[in-house]
């Protein structure tokens, strides 16, 4: 969406905004910021990104919020890094690494071969530190209270899983997957398959369906355009 589009569009009628979510923001932080800027109530996002993830967030406004489920169901693409040789309770850097294991015996060939078992339709157990509800409560709230949470495996599809293991203990990856895939769980399961543990150390969503992060705007850029639009409206 061009600057000209943003300056003329009727957000109440509906718009699809591509936002590059900043690090440490929740997806709702981004929605709340957009809502405050455009001054309408009907604003929602099409797929959560964790606070430690960056990248593409589709935000719908007005009548286009009815299409959120359509966008959420589309294929996703992610890039990022796993760190081998330890795990964390949250499967990412929201918690401290533990259970350290040596990785000196790992070969690049073994790491590449381990990706094969995750390609195609597989079963994946979501992380207990996630927003999934069980018995009406978010499971991360139960996990923080020390409750022993058991989650059922879910069928997901991983279309592509590429890794670059030339900078161990950090492994760079690219994943193309179905909706419902937890990259944190993939990191944990990948580490288990290698026998050394792993956790997600960075994550960026680069694509949702045909929408690409290269076409997204930063929050700061979006805010600047909207403020300019308001200024021009006031001067007319």
PASEBA-1860 file (N, C-alpha, C; in nm, 3 decimals):
! residues 236
1> XXXXXXXX> 0.085/-0.119/0.000/0.000/0.000/0.000/0.089/0.124/0.000 ~ 0.070/0.210/-0.098/0.154/0.329/-0.115/0.115/0.439/-0.017 ~ 0.201/0.540/-0.007/0.170/0.656/0.076/0.042/0.722/0.028 ~ 0.025/0.731/-0.105/-0.096/0.791/-0.160/-0.221/0.714/-0.117 ~ -0.210/0.581/-0.117/-0.323/0.498/-0.073/-0.358/0.529/0.072 ~ -0.256/0.534/0.158/-0.280/0.558/0.300/-0.340/0.696/0.326 ~ -0.308/0.789/0.239/-0.359/0.925/0.260/-0.504/0.942/0.217 ~ -0.554/0.846/0.139/-0.690/0.862/0.086/-0.786/0.752/0.129
9> XXXXXXXX> -0.735/0.640/0.177/-0.821/0.524/0.204/-0.917/0.550/0.319 ~ -1.034/0.491/0.309/-1.134/0.497/0.416/-1.116/0.373/0.503 ~ -1.052/0.389/0.618/-1.021/0.275/0.703/-1.147/0.208/0.758 ~ -1.253/0.284/0.774/-1.379/0.228/0.823/-1.438/0.132/0.720 ~ -1.426/0.169/0.593/-1.474/0.081/0.486/-1.389/-0.046/0.479 ~ -1.262/-0.034/0.506/-1.177/-0.153/0.513/-1.045/-0.138/0.443 ~ -0.941/-0.188/0.508/-0.808/-0.188/0.451/-0.729/-0.306/0.504 ~ -0.633/-0.352/0.425/-0.537/-0.454/0.469/-0.402/-0.384/0.480
17> XXXXXXXX> -0.351/-0.374/0.600/-0.224/-0.306/0.627/-0.116/-0.409/0.653 ~ -0.002/-0.394/0.589/0.112/-0.482/0.611/0.212/-0.408/0.700 ~ 0.229/-0.458/0.820/0.315/-0.395/0.919/0.434/-0.485/0.950 ~ 0.552/-0.427/0.959/0.672/-0.499/1.002/0.682/-0.482/1.153 ~ 0.636/-0.584/1.226/0.627/-0.573/1.372/0.767/-0.561/1.434 ~ 0.785/-0.461/1.521/0.915/-0.446/1.585/0.939/-0.550/1.695 ~ 1.067/-0.569/1.725/1.107/-0.657/1.834/1.051/-0.605/1.966 ~ 1.008/-0.696/2.052/0.955/-0.670/2.186/0.811/-0.619/2.188
25> XXXXXXXX> 0.753/-0.589/2.074/0.611/-0.554/2.069/0.529/-0.681/2.063 ~ 0.414/-0.682/2.132/0.318/-0.788/2.108/0.237/-0.753/1.983 ~ 0.170/-0.852/1.928/0.085/-0.825/1.812/-0.026/-0.728/1.850 ~ -0.077/-0.741/1.973/-0.183/-0.649/2.017/-0.129/-0.508/2.036 ~ -0.002/-0.493/2.074/0.059/-0.359/2.082/0.047/-0.289/1.946 ~ 0.075/-0.364/1.840/0.069/-0.308/1.706/-0.074/-0.272/1.668 ~ -0.168/-0.361/1.700/-0.309/-0.334/1.671/-0.356/-0.210/1.747 ~ -0.320/-0.202/1.874/-0.362/-0.087/1.956/-0.304/0.043/1.901
33> XXXXXXXX> -0.179/0.040/1.856/-0.116/0.159/1.800/-0.188/0.204/1.673 ~ -0.218/0.108/1.585/-0.289/0.141/1.461/-0.428/0.196/1.493 ~ -0.497/0.131/1.586/-0.633/0.175/1.624/-0.630/0.319/1.675 ~ -0.532/0.351/1.756/-0.523/0.487/1.811/-0.491/0.590/1.703 ~ -0.415/0.547/1.603/-0.376/0.640/1.497/-0.491/0.669/1.401 ~ -0.568/0.565/1.364/-0.672/0.585/1.263/-0.810/0.611/1.325 ~ -0.819/0.596/1.459/-0.938/0.634/1.534/-1.065/0.557/1.494 ~ -1.049/0.426/1.473/-1.168/0.341/1.457/-1.152/0.219/1.546
41> XXXXXXXX> -1.264/0.156/1.581/-1.261/0.044/1.675/-1.228/-0.089/1.609 ~ -1.277/-0.108/1.485/-1.264/-0.238/1.421/-1.127/-0.253/1.356 ~ -1.032/-0.304/1.436/-0.896/-0.329/1.389/-0.852/-0.463/1.450 ~ -0.797/-0.550/1.368/-0.750/-0.679/1.419/-0.636/-0.732/1.335 ~ -0.563/-0.829/1.390/-0.449/-0.887/1.317/-0.479/-1.030/1.273 ~ -0.409/-1.073/1.170/-0.433/-1.205/1.112/-0.316/-1.298/1.144 ~ -0.297/-1.327/1.273/-0.192/-1.421/1.311/-0.090/-1.361/1.404 ~ -0.085/-1.412/1.526/0.003/-1.359/1.630/0.150/-1.382/1.599
49> XXXXXXXX> 0.231/-1.282/1.632/0.376/-1.297/1.639/0.418/-1.275/1.783 ~ 0.505/-1.361/1.834/0.554/-1.347/1.971/0.633/-1.216/1.987 ~ 0.644/-1.164/2.108/0.719/-1.039/2.129/0.863/-1.044/2.079 ~ 0.928/-1.160/2.088/1.067/-1.170/2.044/1.081/-1.196/1.894 ~ 0.969/-1.199/1.823/0.972/-1.215/1.678/0.947/-1.081/1.611 ~ 1.000/-1.066/1.491/0.974/-0.949/1.408/0.909/-0.995/1.279 ~ 0.871/-0.898/1.196/0.827/-0.935/1.063/0.682/-0.906/1.035 ~ 0.632/-0.975/0.933/0.504/-0.942/0.873/0.386/-0.969/0.966
57> XXXXXXXX> 0.308/-0.864/0.987/0.183/-0.872/1.060/0.076/-0.809/0.971 ~ -0.024/-0.890/0.935/-0.136/-0.837/0.857/-0.238/-0.779/0.954 ~ -0.268/-0.651/0.937/-0.368/-0.585/1.020/-0.484/-0.540/0.931 ~ -0.604/-0.582/0.968/-0.724/-0.548/0.891/-0.806/-0.444/0.966 ~ -0.866/-0.355/0.891/-0.950/-0.250/0.952/-1.091/-0.255/0.893 ~ -1.185/-0.201/0.971/-1.322/-0.187/0.923/-1.383/-0.317/0.874 ~ -1.447/-0.312/0.759/-1.518/-0.429/0.705/-1.422/-0.542/0.666 ~ -1.295/-0.510/0.647/-1.199/-0.615/0.609/-1.162/-0.706/0.726
65> XXXXXXXX> -1.203/-0.672/0.848/-1.177/-0.762/0.961/-1.250/-0.895/0.941 ~ -1.350/-0.897/0.855/-1.421/-1.022/0.827/-1.333/-1.121/0.750 ~ -1.223/-1.072/0.695/-1.134/-1.157/0.616/-1.014/-1.209/0.696 ~ -1.011/-1.179/0.825/-0.896/-1.217/0.907/-0.873/-1.368/0.905 ~ -0.978/-1.447/0.921/-0.962/-1.593/0.922/-0.908/-1.644/0.789 ~ -0.947/-1.579/0.681/-0.898/-1.616/0.548/-0.746/-1.598/0.541 ~ -0.698/-1.485/0.589/-0.554/-1.459/0.586/-0.479/-1.548/0.684 ~ -0.538/-1.574/0.800/-0.472/-1.658/0.900/-0.448/-1.800/0.848
73> XXXXXXXX> -0.534/-1.847/0.761/-0.526/-1.984/0.710/-0.418/-2.002/0.604 ~ -0.357/-1.894/0.559/-0.263/-1.905/0.449/-0.124/-1.950/0.495 ~ -0.048/-2.001/0.399/0.087/-2.051/0.423/0.177/-1.940/0.479 ~ 0.268/-1.979/0.568/0.360/-1.883/0.630/0.505/-1.918/0.594 ~ 0.588/-1.814/0.590/0.732/-1.834/0.572/0.807/-1.760/0.683 ~ 0.905/-1.828/0.741/0.983/-1.770/0.850/1.132/-1.789/0.824 ~ 1.211/-1.696/0.876/1.356/-1.714/0.884/1.397/-1.687/1.028 ~ 1.517/-1.729/1.063/1.563/-1.704/1.199/1.679/-1.794/1.236
81> XXXXXXXX> 1.698/-1.812/1.366/1.808/-1.895/1.415/1.764/-1.986/1.529 ~ 1.820/-2.105/1.531/1.815/-2.194/1.647/1.954/-2.193/1.709 ~ 1.960/-2.204/1.840/2.088/-2.223/1.908/2.090/-2.365/1.964 ~ 2.189/-2.443/1.923/2.200/-2.583/1.963/2.279/-2.595/2.093 ~ 2.255/-2.705/2.164/2.333/-2.736/2.283/2.268/-2.698/2.415 ~ 2.141/-2.658/2.412/2.068/-2.625/2.535/1.919/-2.615/2.500 ~ 1.837/-2.611/2.603/1.694/-2.587/2.585/1.653/-2.473/2.678 ~ 1.531/-2.423/2.659/1.473/-2.330/2.756/1.330/-2.374/2.784
89> XXXXXXXX> 1.275/-2.340/2.900/1.137/-2.379/2.932/1.034/-2.327/2.832 ~ 1.059/-2.212/2.773/0.964/-2.153/2.678/1.000/-2.186/2.533 ~ 1.109/-2.258/2.513/1.160/-2.295/2.380/1.219/-2.177/2.304 ~ 1.228/-2.060/2.369/1.290/-1.943/2.307/1.362/-1.865/2.415 ~ 1.397/-1.740/2.389/1.475/-1.661/2.485/1.389/-1.581/2.582 ~ 1.260/-1.615/2.592/1.176/-1.560/2.699/1.220/-1.616/2.834 ~ 1.294/-1.725/2.833/1.346/-1.786/2.956/1.492/-1.824/2.935 ~ 1.559/-1.854/3.044/1.704/-1.876/3.039/1.740/-2.015/2.989
97> XXXXXXXX> 1.847/-2.027/2.908/1.893/-2.158/2.863/1.934/-2.248/2.980 ~ 1.910/-2.379/2.963/1.942/-2.480/3.064/1.969/-2.612/2.992 ~ 1.998/-2.715/3.069/2.022/-2.849/3.014/2.127/-2.846/2.903 ~ 2.240/-2.787/2.934/2.346/-2.772/2.834/2.405/-2.907/2.795 ~ 2.429/-2.923/2.664/2.484/-3.046/2.610/2.597/-3.013/2.513 ~ 2.699/-3.101/2.505/2.807/-3.075/2.409/2.759/-3.094/2.265 ~ 2.816/-3.017/2.174/2.777/-3.029/2.034/2.899/-3.055/1.944 ~ 3.015/-3.077/2.005/3.138/-3.093/1.925/3.130/-3.208/1.826
105> XXXXXXXX> 3.055/-3.312/1.862/3.047/-3.430/1.774/2.949/-3.412/1.659 ~ 2.871/-3.305/1.661/2.773/-3.284/1.554/2.843/-3.249/1.423 ~ 2.796/-3.310/1.316/2.847/-3.276/1.184/2.741/-3.198/1.107 ~ 2.784/-3.123/1.009/2.688/-3.049/0.928/2.596/-3.144/0.853 ~ 2.650/-3.258/0.813/2.568/-3.358/0.742/2.457/-3.411/0.832 ~ 2.489/-3.437/0.959/2.388/-3.488/1.053/2.280/-3.384/1.076 ~ 2.319/-3.259/1.083/2.222/-3.151/1.103/2.130/-3.139/0.982 ~ 2.189/-3.145/0.864/2.108/-3.138/0.742/2.012/-3.257/0.734
113> XXXXXXXX> 2.061/-3.376/0.765/1.978/-3.496/0.757/1.861/-3.490/0.856 ~ 1.882/-3.425/0.970/1.777/-3.418/1.072/1.657/-3.336/1.026 ~ 1.677/-3.250/0.927/1.564/-3.169/0.879/1.460/-3.255/0.806 ~ 1.504/-3.366/0.749/1.416/-3.444/0.661/1.293/-3.497/0.733 ~ 1.309/-3.536/0.860/1.197/-3.595/0.934/1.088/-3.493/0.967 ~ 1.116/-3.365/0.946/1.017/-3.261/0.978/0.946/-3.207/0.854 ~ 0.979/-3.257/0.738/0.918/-3.208/0.614/0.798/-3.294/0.579 ~ 0.688/-3.229/0.541/0.563/-3.298/0.510/0.462/-3.279/0.622
121> XXXXXXXX> 0.361/-3.363/0.624/0.261/-3.357/0.731/0.315/-3.430/0.853 ~ 0.325/-3.359/0.964/0.378/-3.417/1.087/0.287/-3.380/1.203 ~ 0.312/-3.442/1.317/0.241/-3.406/1.440/0.334/-3.323/1.526 ~ 0.280/-3.215/1.580/0.360/-3.125/1.662/0.285/-3.089/1.789 ~ 0.353/-3.095/1.901/0.293/-3.054/2.029/0.325/-2.906/2.050 ~ 0.224/-2.822/2.067/0.250/-2.679/2.091/0.325/-2.658/2.222 ~ 0.397/-2.547/2.236/0.465/-2.518/2.362/0.364/-2.488/2.473 ~ 0.397/-2.531/2.594/0.305/-2.503/2.706/0.304/-2.354/2.740
129> XXXXXXXX> 0.409/-2.283/2.701/0.409/-2.137/2.718/0.354/-2.075/2.589 ~ 0.225/-2.094/2.566/0.159/-2.037/2.448/0.020/-1.991/2.488 ~ -0.048/-1.925/2.396/-0.178/-1.865/2.426/-0.294/-1.961/2.401 ~ -0.263/-2.087/2.373/-0.369/-2.187/2.355/-0.449/-2.199/2.484 ~ -0.579/-2.216/2.469/-0.665/-2.231/2.586/-0.690/-2.378/2.619 ~ -0.687/-2.410/2.748/-0.722/-2.542/2.797/-0.809/-2.525/2.921 ~ -0.926/-2.584/2.917/-1.023/-2.568/3.026/-1.054/-2.420/3.050 ~ -1.057/-2.343/2.940/-1.094/-2.202/2.949/-0.983/-2.108/2.991
137> XXXXXXXX> -0.861/-2.161/3.012/-0.750/-2.075/3.056/-0.634/-2.086/2.959 ~ -0.561/-1.975/2.944/-0.441/-1.975/2.861/-0.338/-2.068/2.925 ~ -0.278/-2.156/2.843/-0.189/-2.255/2.902/-0.061/-2.191/2.958 ~ -0.020/-2.075/2.903/0.100/-2.013/2.959/0.075/-1.963/3.101 ~ -0.050/-1.926/3.131/-0.083/-1.884/3.267/-0.074/-2.002/3.364 ~ -0.120/-2.118/3.317/-0.110/-2.239/3.399/0.036/-2.279/3.418 ~ 0.114/-2.272/3.310/0.255/-2.310/3.316/0.332/-2.222/3.414 ~ 0.300/-2.092/3.415/0.371/-2.000/3.505/0.340/-2.028/3.651
145> XXXXXXXX> 0.222/-2.089/3.675/0.183/-2.125/3.812/0.237/-2.261/3.852 ~ 0.311/-2.325/3.760/0.368/-2.455/3.792/0.274/-2.572/3.769 ~ 0.161/-2.547/3.703/0.067/-2.654/3.675/0.124/-2.742/3.564 ~ 0.114/-2.873/3.581/0.163/-2.968/3.481/0.062/-2.973/3.365 ~ 0.094/-2.907/3.256/0.002/-2.895/3.142/0.038/-2.999/3.036 ~ -0.061/-3.072/2.991/-0.042/-3.169/2.882/-0.122/-3.123/2.761 ~ -0.055/-3.105/2.650/-0.122/-3.065/2.527/-0.115/-3.177/2.424 ~ -0.221/-3.191/2.346/-0.226/-3.293/2.243/-0.149/-3.246/2.119
153> XXXXXXXX> -0.089/-3.343/2.051/-0.020/-3.312/1.925/-0.121/-3.271/1.819 ~ -0.078/-3.182/1.731/-0.164/-3.135/1.622/-0.094/-3.162/1.489 ~ -0.173/-3.190/1.387/-0.116/-3.211/1.254/-0.086/-3.076/1.189 ~ 0.035/-3.063/1.142/0.077/-2.944/1.068/0.151/-2.991/0.943 ~ 0.179/-2.898/0.853/0.255/-2.932/0.733/0.372/-2.836/0.719 ~ 0.491/-2.893/0.706/0.611/-2.814/0.678/0.653/-2.844/0.535 ~ 0.641/-2.743/0.451/0.669/-2.758/0.308/0.818/-2.750/0.278 ~ 0.886/-2.657/0.347/1.030/-2.640/0.329/1.095/-2.620/0.466
161> XXXXXXXX> 1.213/-2.680/0.484/1.290/-2.661/0.606/1.437/-2.665/0.567 ~ 1.496/-2.547/0.553/1.635/-2.536/0.512/1.718/-2.480/0.627 ~ 1.839/-2.534/0.645/1.926/-2.485/0.752/2.066/-2.458/0.700 ~ 2.133/-2.364/0.766/2.273/-2.334/0.741/2.345/-2.350/0.874 ~ 2.426/-2.456/0.883/2.491/-2.491/1.009/2.639/-2.458/1.010 ~ 2.678/-2.352/0.940/2.820/-2.319/0.929/2.869/-2.230/1.043 ~ 2.777/-2.187/1.131/2.816/-2.097/1.241/2.773/-2.155/1.375 ~ 2.799/-2.283/1.398/2.757/-2.347/1.523/2.812/-2.273/1.645
169> XXXXXXXX> 2.734/-2.266/1.755/2.611/-2.342/1.783/2.484/-2.281/1.723 ~ 2.496/-2.173/1.647/2.379/-2.108/1.588/2.352/-2.167/1.449 ~ 2.228/-2.205/1.426/2.186/-2.260/1.298/2.082/-2.165/1.237 ~ 2.110/-2.113/1.120/2.013/-2.028/1.050/1.914/-2.118/0.975 ~ 1.789/-2.073/0.965/1.689/-2.156/0.899/1.592/-2.073/0.818 ~ 1.526/-2.144/0.728/1.409/-2.092/0.657/1.305/-2.202/0.660 ~ 1.182/-2.166/0.698/1.073/-2.263/0.708/0.951/-2.209/0.634 ~ 0.891/-2.293/0.552/0.761/-2.263/0.490/0.664/-2.366/0.545
177> XXXXXXXX> 0.554/-2.319/0.605/0.470/-2.411/0.682/0.323/-2.370/0.679 ~ 0.240/-2.460/0.727/0.097/-2.434/0.738/0.068/-2.349/0.860 ~ -0.051/-2.292/0.863/-0.095/-2.222/0.982/-0.101/-2.320/1.099 ~ -0.079/-2.270/1.219/-0.080/-2.355/1.336/0.054/-2.412/1.374 ~ 0.156/-2.385/1.292/0.291/-2.434/1.321/0.358/-2.342/1.424 ~ 0.418/-2.403/1.524/0.496/-2.328/1.623/0.644/-2.348/1.593 ~ 0.712/-2.241/1.555/0.854/-2.252/1.523/0.934/-2.280/1.650 ~ 0.885/-2.234/1.763/0.951/-2.269/1.890/0.951/-2.419/1.914
185> XXXXXXXX> 0.837/-2.482/1.886/0.829/-2.628/1.902/0.919/-2.699/1.801 ~ 0.927/-2.644/1.680/1.017/-2.702/1.580/1.161/-2.696/1.629 ~ 1.199/-2.584/1.689/1.335/-2.572/1.744/1.360/-2.678/1.850 ~ 1.265/-2.693/1.941/1.279/-2.791/2.049/1.287/-2.933/1.992 ~ 1.199/-2.965/1.900/1.196/-3.100/1.843/1.320/-3.127/1.758 ~ 1.367/-3.026/1.689/1.488/-3.040/1.609/1.608/-3.069/1.699 ~ 1.617/-2.998/1.812/1.725/-3.023/1.907/1.716/-3.162/1.966 ~ 1.594/-3.209/1.993/1.576/-3.344/2.047/1.619/-3.448/1.945
193> XXXXXXXX> 1.589/-3.424/1.817/1.629/-3.518/1.712/1.780/-3.527/1.699 ~ 1.849/-3.417/1.727/1.995/-3.415/1.721/2.059/-3.467/1.850 ~ 1.978/-3.477/1.956/2.028/-3.529/2.083/2.105/-3.429/2.166 ~ 2.095/-3.300/2.131/2.172/-3.199/2.205/2.085/-3.086/2.257 ~ 1.958/-3.083/2.217/1.871/-2.973/2.256/1.891/-2.851/2.167 ~ 1.787/-2.770/2.159/1.794/-2.644/2.084/1.681/-2.553/2.129 ~ 1.702/-2.424/2.108/1.595/-2.328/2.135/1.594/-2.222/2.025 ~ 1.481/-2.158/2.009/1.465/-2.053/1.909/1.532/-1.926/1.960
201> XXXXXXXX> 1.632/-1.878/1.887/1.705/-1.760/1.933/1.672/-1.634/1.854 ~ 1.610/-1.646/1.738/1.556/-1.530/1.666/1.455/-1.579/1.565 ~ 1.358/-1.492/1.533/1.252/-1.532/1.441/1.200/-1.409/1.366 ~ 1.181/-1.428/1.237/1.123/-1.322/1.153/1.024/-1.386/1.056 ~ 0.900/-1.335/1.054/0.803/-1.384/0.956/0.818/-1.301/0.830 ~ 0.846/-1.369/0.719/0.876/-1.301/0.595/0.761/-1.303/0.494 ~ 0.667/-1.396/0.513/0.557/-1.405/0.415/0.434/-1.469/0.477 ~ 0.316/-1.423/0.436/0.187/-1.487/0.465/0.114/-1.494/0.331
209> XXXXXXXX> 0.096/-1.614/0.278/0.034/-1.626/0.147/0.112/-1.546/0.044 ~ 0.045/-1.456/-0.026/0.110/-1.373/-0.128/0.165/-1.242/-0.071 ~ 0.145/-1.217/0.058/0.191/-1.093/0.121/0.334/-1.111/0.173 ~ 0.423/-1.017/0.140/0.564/-1.030/0.179/0.607/-0.912/0.267 ~ 0.697/-0.942/0.358/0.743/-0.839/0.452/0.814/-0.724/0.379 ~ 0.868/-0.750/0.261/0.933/-0.643/0.184/0.835/-0.531/0.147 ~ 0.706/-0.565/0.147/0.603/-0.466/0.115/0.540/-0.404/0.239 ~ 0.591/-0.442/0.358/0.534/-0.394/0.483/0.598/-0.261/0.525
217> XXXXXXXX> 0.527/-0.189/0.611/0.575/-0.063/0.664/0.609/-0.078/0.812 ~ 0.708/-0.004/0.856/0.735/0.002/0.999/0.624/0.081/1.067 ~ 0.611/0.061/1.197/0.513/0.137/1.274/0.542/0.287/1.264 ~ 0.669/0.322/1.269/0.708/0.463/1.265/0.670/0.526/1.131 ~ 0.692/0.451/1.023/0.659/0.501/0.890/0.508/0.520/0.875 ~ 0.432/0.421/0.922/0.287/0.429/0.915/0.237/0.550/0.995 ~ 0.292/0.568/1.114/0.250/0.681/1.199/0.279/0.814/1.131 ~ 0.395/0.825/1.067/0.431/0.950/1.000/0.335/0.983/0.887
225> XXXXXXXX> 0.296/0.882/0.809/0.203/0.904/0.699/0.066/0.947/0.751 ~ 0.018/0.881/0.857/-0.114/0.914/0.911/-0.114/1.055/0.972 ~ -0.007/1.092/1.040/0.000/1.226/1.097/0.004/1.332/0.987 ~ 0.073/1.301/0.878/0.075/1.394/0.765/-0.064/1.407/0.704 ~ -0.134/1.293/0.695/-0.271/1.294/0.641/-0.362/1.380/0.727 ~ -0.351/1.366/0.860/-0.434/1.444/0.950/-0.403/1.593/0.939 ~ -0.273/1.624/0.923/-0.234/1.763/0.910/-0.289/1.826/0.783 ~ -0.288/1.750/0.675/-0.340/1.803/0.549/-0.493/1.820/0.556
233> XXXX> -0.560/1.728/0.626/-0.705/1.740/0.641/-0.742/1.862/0.723 ~ -0.661/1.892/0.825/-0.690/2.007/0.912/-0.669/2.139/0.837 ~ -0.574/2.139/0.741/-0.542/2.263/0.670/-0.640/2.293/0.557 ~ -0.721/2.190/0.521/-0.818/2.209/0.412/-0.947/2.271/0.461
END
